[in-house]
Amino acid sequence: MAYTWVACEARTGLVIADLPDLSCGKVSASIGAFTTTSAVLPYPGPDNATPENWERATQGGASYLVLLDDVTDQPVQGYLIGKRVADETPMLSLQNLVSLEAYFDRRFIGDKSFTQTGQNAIVAAIVAAYVAAGSNGGIPFRVLNLDGGPGALRDRTYTDISDKTVYSVLTELMGVIGGPEWTVTWESKYVGGQRFITPVLQVGARIGVDPLAGLAPAATFDMPGNLTEFTYSEDWTSQGGATDILATSTASADSRPQSTHVVVADSSRPTLEWRFTPSTSITDVATLQQHAASEAAIIGGGVNALTLTADVEDAPRLGVDWSIGDTIGWDITTPRFPNGFRGTARAVGWELTLADVDLIAPIIAQ
């Protein structure tokens, strides 16, 4: 395996244990969403290297686990421990492991109002007030503004009695046309000889980068080549594709705020409708219109999903050749595509399978 695990104190990021015998089948990441996994750890014994402080290192809510790349020694992904379960076996079960975006769903926003405030500045202010270390016992998040400026101006009002989590607020904000993308990455530093690994909330109009004009992406996956498998699906099921999209909010009496119908021209299909509620607290029709337009851009032509899986040792390396949000390329020749299937798209996430042969699968936005 090309990766190893360490445990960190959740409130400081201090590395408190090496966990070379921790076993975890998959880790993953996705822009604007948390991911989950589980793991097992053998109890200390003559045949393994589980540390003596394993109990502190695996406390639910008090520690997070970080996966390190053995080649670069840099953090790849981290998970807050949710549940620890013991049974008659010599293995400790660590369940409900959640990536650090999920911590936003454990913090609630209070009374906060923003008028013509940059969207990146809104995110930074919310994280500083309700999430980061110092904000009522938070986790040491650092906010990285990828745009270098406040971002598109927005009006937002939040109230404590609405019981909105920070996660729901950031999800809604990202869902409008031109809304800020966000994701959690990791950084490592040494202070006084001790290592700290802490989360970084990246926010901006765009996570990741495109190749320079006229150049191919830095990372390309191919078959024959580094790919071990691929699938390509074209989805027009409910929620998979629609030609008439409407965004609604919560009704009051016999009326409710809603967008106009966003119609996607399609001469081949009958009208296929989709209605959704991006948030129950939206009263501004213009905001709902932005959500409807954003949804139409995603599902208005159907949802074409491409999955690529490659051997880590042969593939472009995550965190070195490409990162979440970057544009990557593919070149595939199979019976379905005898003349080749080539293209580029953003990797809006990734999934890493940890086994005898480690596999990397970028999650492609189509």
C-alpha positions as CSV (number, residue, x, y, z in Angstrom):
1,M,0.0,0.0,0.0
2,A,1.1,3.5,-0.7
3,Y,-0.7,5.2,2.2
4,T,-0.7,5.2,6.0
5,W,-2.9,6.6,8.7
6,V,-2.3,8.9,11.7
7,A,-4.6,10.2,14.4
8,C,-4.9,13.8,15.5
9,E,-6.6,15.7,18.3
10,A,-9.8,17.2,16.8
11,R,-9.5,20.5,18.7
12,T,-5.8,21.2,17.9
13,G,-4.8,19.0,14.9
14,L,-1.8,17.6,16.9
15,V,-0.7,14.2,15.6
16,I,-1.0,11.9,18.6
17,A,-0.5,8.4,17.0
18,D,0.8,6.5,14.0
19,L,-1.7,3.8,12.9
20,P,0.1,1.7,10.4
21,D,-2.3,-1.3,11.0
22,L,-5.5,0.7,10.6
23,S,-7.6,-0.9,7.8
24,C,-10.0,1.2,5.8
25,G,-11.4,0.0,2.5
26,K,-12.2,3.4,0.8
27,V,-11.8,7.1,1.2
28,S,-13.3,9.8,-1.0
29,A,-13.9,13.5,-1.4
30,S,-16.5,15.6,-3.1
31,I,-16.9,19.3,-3.7
32,G,-19.5,20.8,-1.4
33,A,-20.4,17.6,0.4
34,F,-19.1,15.3,3.1
35,T,-18.2,11.6,2.6
36,T,-18.3,8.6,4.9
37,T,-16.3,5.5,5.5
38,S,-15.4,2.9,8.3
39,A,-12.3,1.3,9.5
40,V,-10.9,-1.4,11.9
41,L,-7.9,-1.3,14.2
42,P,-6.3,-4.3,15.9
43,Y,-5.7,-4.0,19.6
44,P,-2.1,-3.8,20.7
45,G,-0.3,-7.1,20.5
46,P,3.0,-8.8,19.5
47,D,2.0,-9.0,15.8
48,N,0.9,-5.4,15.2
49,A,2.0,-1.8,15.8
50,T,-1.1,-0.3,17.4
51,P,0.1,2.3,19.9
52,E,-0.5,2.3,23.6
53,N,-2.5,5.5,23.4
54,W,-5.0,3.9,20.9
55,E,-7.9,4.7,23.2
56,R,-7.3,8.5,23.0
57,A,-6.5,8.2,19.3
58,T,-9.8,6.6,18.5
59,Q,-12.2,8.6,20.7
60,G,-15.4,9.5,18.9
61,G,-15.8,13.2,18.3
62,A,-12.4,13.9,19.9
63,S,-10.0,12.6,17.2
64,Y,-9.8,12.6,13.5
65,L,-7.9,10.1,11.3
66,V,-5.8,11.4,8.4
67,L,-4.5,9.4,5.5
68,L,-1.0,10.3,4.4
69,D,0.6,9.6,1.0
70,D,3.7,7.6,1.6
71,V,5.4,9.1,-1.4
72,T,4.9,12.8,-0.5
73,D,4.1,12.4,3.2
74,Q,1.3,14.9,2.6
75,P,-2.3,14.5,3.9
76,V,-4.8,13.2,1.4
77,Q,-8.1,13.0,3.4
78,G,-9.3,13.1,7.0
79,Y,-12.2,11.7,8.9
80,L,-13.8,12.7,12.2
81,I,-14.5,9.6,14.3
82,G,-18.2,9.1,14.9
83,K,-18.6,5.8,16.7
84,R,-16.3,3.2,18.3
85,V,-17.5,-0.3,18.8
86,A,-15.9,-3.3,20.6
87,D,-16.9,-6.9,20.4
88,E,-15.5,-10.3,21.0
89,T,-13.0,-10.1,18.2
90,P,-9.4,-8.7,18.5
91,M,-10.4,-5.7,16.2
92,L,-11.8,-2.3,17.2
93,S,-14.5,-1.1,14.8
94,L,-14.5,2.6,13.9
95,Q,-17.8,3.5,12.4
96,N,-19.6,6.5,11.0
97,L,-16.3,8.2,10.0
98,V,-17.1,11.4,8.3
99,S,-15.0,13.8,6.3
100,L,-14.6,17.2,8.0
101,E,-17.3,18.9,5.9
102,A,-19.7,17.0,8.1
103,Y,-18.6,19.0,11.1
104,F,-20.5,22.0,9.5
105,D,-23.6,19.9,10.0
106,R,-22.9,19.8,13.8
107,R,-22.8,23.6,14.1
108,F,-25.8,25.8,13.9
109,I,-25.8,29.4,12.6
110,G,-27.2,32.2,14.8
111,D,-28.7,35.5,13.9
112,K,-26.6,36.8,11.1
113,S,-27.4,39.2,8.2
114,F,-25.4,40.1,5.1
115,T,-26.3,42.9,2.7
116,Q,-24.5,43.2,-0.6
117,T,-21.6,41.2,0.9
118,G,-19.2,39.1,-1.2
119,Q,-20.1,35.4,-1.1
120,N,-16.6,34.4,-0.2
121,A,-16.6,36.9,2.7
122,I,-20.0,35.4,3.8
123,V,-18.5,31.9,4.0
124,A,-15.4,33.1,5.8
125,A,-17.5,35.1,8.4
126,I,-19.8,32.1,9.0
127,V,-16.9,29.7,9.5
128,A,-15.0,32.1,11.8
129,A,-18.1,32.7,13.9
130,Y,-19.5,29.2,14.2
131,V,-16.9,26.6,13.1
132,A,-13.3,27.5,13.6
133,A,-11.2,27.0,16.7
134,G,-12.1,29.7,19.2
135,S,-15.7,29.8,18.1
136,N,-17.2,27.9,21.1
137,G,-14.7,25.1,20.9
138,G,-14.4,24.5,17.2
139,I,-11.9,22.7,14.9
140,P,-8.9,24.7,13.7
141,F,-10.1,25.4,10.1
142,R,-8.2,27.8,8.0
143,V,-10.3,29.5,5.2
144,L,-8.4,29.8,1.9
145,N,-10.1,32.3,-0.5
146,L,-9.1,31.1,-4.0
147,D,-10.4,34.3,-5.6
148,G,-8.4,36.7,-3.5
149,G,-11.5,38.9,-3.2
150,P,-14.9,38.9,-1.6
151,G,-16.7,37.4,-4.6
152,A,-20.1,38.0,-6.0
153,L,-22.3,40.2,-3.9
154,R,-25.2,38.5,-2.0
155,D,-28.0,39.3,0.4
156,R,-28.6,36.7,3.1
157,T,-30.4,36.8,6.5
158,Y,-30.2,33.9,8.9
159,T,-31.9,33.5,12.3
160,D,-31.1,31.2,15.2
161,I,-34.7,30.1,15.5
162,S,-34.6,28.6,11.9
163,D,-32.2,25.9,13.2
164,K,-30.1,26.0,10.1
165,T,-26.8,24.2,10.2
166,V,-23.7,25.8,8.7
167,Y,-23.7,22.9,6.2
168,S,-27.2,23.7,5.0
169,V,-26.3,27.3,4.6
170,L,-23.2,26.7,2.6
171,T,-25.0,24.1,0.5
172,E,-27.7,26.6,-0.4
173,L,-25.2,29.3,-1.2
174,M,-23.3,27.1,-3.5
175,G,-26.5,26.0,-5.2
176,V,-27.3,29.4,-6.9
177,I,-25.9,30.3,-10.3
178,G,-22.4,31.6,-9.7
179,G,-22.5,30.5,-6.1
180,P,-19.2,29.8,-4.2
181,E,-17.8,26.3,-4.5
182,W,-16.2,25.0,-1.3
183,T,-14.3,21.9,-0.2
184,V,-12.0,20.8,2.6
185,T,-8.4,19.9,2.0
186,W,-5.5,19.5,4.5
187,E,-2.2,21.0,5.4
188,S,0.6,19.9,7.6
189,K,3.1,21.9,9.7
190,Y,5.6,21.5,12.5
191,V,5.5,23.7,15.6
192,G,8.1,23.2,18.3
193,G,9.0,19.8,16.9
194,Q,5.4,18.6,16.9
195,R,3.4,17.9,13.8
196,F,-0.1,19.4,13.3
197,I,-2.4,18.4,10.5
198,T,-5.4,20.7,10.1
199,P,-8.3,21.2,7.7
200,V,-8.4,24.0,5.1
201,L,-11.8,25.2,3.7
202,Q,-11.2,26.3,0.2
203,V,-13.8,28.6,-1.2
204,G,-14.1,30.5,-4.5
205,A,-15.9,30.7,-7.8
206,R,-14.1,27.6,-8.9
207,I,-12.3,24.8,-7.1
208,G,-9.3,23.5,-9.1
209,V,-7.8,24.6,-12.4
210,D,-8.1,24.2,-16.2
211,P,-5.1,23.5,-18.4
212,L,-3.6,26.5,-20.1
213,A,-5.2,27.4,-23.5
214,G,-4.0,25.0,-26.2
215,L,-2.5,22.5,-23.7
216,A,-3.8,19.1,-22.7
217,P,-4.7,18.5,-19.0
218,A,-1.8,17.5,-16.7
219,A,-3.6,14.3,-15.9
220,T,-5.0,11.9,-18.5
221,F,-6.5,8.5,-17.9
222,D,-6.5,6.0,-20.8
223,M,-7.6,2.5,-21.9
224,P,-5.6,0.6,-23.0
225,G,-3.3,2.1,-20.4
226,N,-3.6,3.0,-16.8
227,L,-7.3,2.4,-16.5
228,T,-8.5,-0.8,-15.0
229,E,-12.2,-0.2,-15.7
230,F,-14.7,2.5,-16.8
231,T,-18.5,3.0,-17.1
232,Y,-20.5,5.5,-19.0
233,S,-24.2,6.0,-18.3
234,E,-26.8,8.3,-19.9
235,D,-29.6,8.9,-17.4
236,W,-33.1,10.3,-18.1
237,T,-34.8,8.8,-15.1
238,S,-36.6,11.0,-12.6
239,Q,-34.1,13.4,-11.2
240,G,-31.7,12.2,-13.9
241,G,-33.0,14.4,-16.6
242,A,-35.7,17.0,-17.1
243,T,-36.8,19.6,-19.7
244,D,-39.0,21.7,-17.3
245,I,-37.5,22.7,-14.0
246,L,-39.2,24.6,-11.1
247,A,-37.7,25.7,-7.8
248,T,-40.0,26.1,-4.8
249,S,-39.9,27.2,-1.2
250,T,-42.3,26.6,1.8
251,A,-45.9,27.4,1.2
252,S,-47.7,29.9,3.4
253,A,-51.5,29.4,3.4
254,D,-52.4,28.9,-0.3
255,S,-49.3,30.6,-1.8
256,R,-45.6,29.9,-1.9
257,P,-42.5,31.5,-3.4
258,Q,-41.4,29.8,-6.6
259,S,-39.4,30.4,-9.7
260,T,-40.8,30.5,-13.2
261,H,-40.5,27.3,-15.2
262,V,-37.1,27.0,-16.7
263,V,-37.6,25.1,-20.0
264,V,-34.8,23.4,-21.9
265,A,-35.4,23.1,-25.6
266,D,-35.4,19.4,-26.7
267,S,-37.1,18.4,-29.9
268,S,-36.6,14.7,-29.3
269,R,-38.4,14.4,-25.9
270,P,-41.8,15.2,-24.5
271,T,-41.9,17.5,-21.5
272,L,-40.3,16.0,-18.5
273,E,-40.9,18.0,-15.3
274,W,-38.8,18.3,-12.1
275,R,-39.7,20.4,-9.1
276,F,-37.4,20.7,-6.1
277,T,-36.9,22.8,-2.9
278,P,-33.4,24.1,-2.5
279,S,-34.2,25.5,0.9
280,T,-37.4,25.9,3.0
281,S,-36.5,29.4,4.1
282,I,-36.1,31.2,0.8
283,T,-38.6,33.9,0.2
284,D,-36.8,35.8,-2.6
285,V,-38.1,34.7,-6.0
286,A,-34.9,35.9,-7.7
287,T,-32.9,33.5,-5.5
288,L,-35.2,30.6,-6.4
289,Q,-34.8,31.6,-10.1
290,Q,-31.1,31.2,-9.7
291,H,-31.5,27.8,-8.2
292,A,-33.8,26.7,-11.0
293,A,-31.3,27.9,-13.6
294,S,-28.5,26.1,-11.9
295,E,-30.5,22.9,-11.7
296,A,-31.4,23.2,-15.4
297,A,-27.7,23.5,-16.3
298,I,-27.1,20.2,-14.5
299,I,-30.0,18.0,-15.5
300,G,-31.4,19.8,-18.6
301,G,-29.6,17.6,-21.0
302,G,-29.8,14.4,-19.0
303,V,-27.1,13.3,-16.6
304,N,-24.2,11.6,-18.4
305,A,-22.0,9.9,-15.8
306,L,-18.5,8.7,-16.6
307,T,-16.5,6.7,-14.0
308,L,-12.8,5.9,-14.4
309,T,-10.8,3.6,-12.2
310,A,-7.0,3.3,-12.4
311,D,-4.1,1.6,-10.6
312,V,-2.6,4.3,-8.3
313,E,0.9,3.2,-9.2
314,D,0.3,3.8,-13.0
315,A,-2.2,6.7,-12.9
316,P,-1.6,10.4,-12.6
317,R,-1.0,10.9,-8.8
318,L,-3.7,12.6,-6.7
319,G,-2.3,15.7,-5.0
320,V,0.7,15.8,-7.4
321,D,-0.6,15.7,-11.0
322,W,-4.2,16.6,-10.2
323,S,-6.4,17.6,-7.4
324,I,-10.1,17.9,-6.7
325,G,-11.8,20.4,-9.1
326,D,-9.1,20.2,-11.7
327,T,-9.9,19.4,-15.4
328,I,-8.6,16.0,-16.3
329,G,-8.6,14.1,-19.6
330,W,-9.5,10.6,-20.9
331,D,-8.8,8.5,-24.0
332,I,-10.8,5.3,-24.2
333,T,-11.0,2.6,-26.9
334,T,-13.5,-0.2,-26.3
335,P,-16.2,-2.2,-28.2
336,R,-18.6,0.6,-27.3
337,F,-16.2,3.2,-28.6
338,P,-14.1,1.5,-31.3
339,N,-13.0,4.8,-32.7
340,G,-12.1,6.2,-29.4
341,F,-13.9,8.2,-26.7
342,R,-11.9,11.2,-25.7
343,G,-12.6,14.3,-23.7
344,T,-11.9,16.5,-20.8
345,A,-14.0,17.4,-17.7
346,R,-13.6,18.5,-14.1
347,A,-12.9,16.0,-11.4
348,V,-15.5,17.2,-8.8
349,G,-14.4,14.4,-6.4
350,W,-12.5,11.2,-6.1
351,E,-12.6,7.8,-4.5
352,L,-9.6,5.9,-3.4
353,T,-9.8,2.1,-2.8
354,L,-7.2,0.9,-0.4
355,A,-6.3,-2.8,-1.0
356,D,-3.5,-5.0,-2.2
357,V,-3.7,-2.9,-5.4
358,D,-4.7,0.7,-4.5
359,L,-7.1,2.2,-7.0
360,I,-8.0,5.8,-7.7
361,A,-11.3,6.9,-9.3
362,P,-11.8,10.5,-10.2
363,I,-15.5,11.6,-10.0
364,I,-16.2,13.3,-13.3
365,A,-18.6,16.2,-13.8
366,Q,-20.4,15.9,-17.2
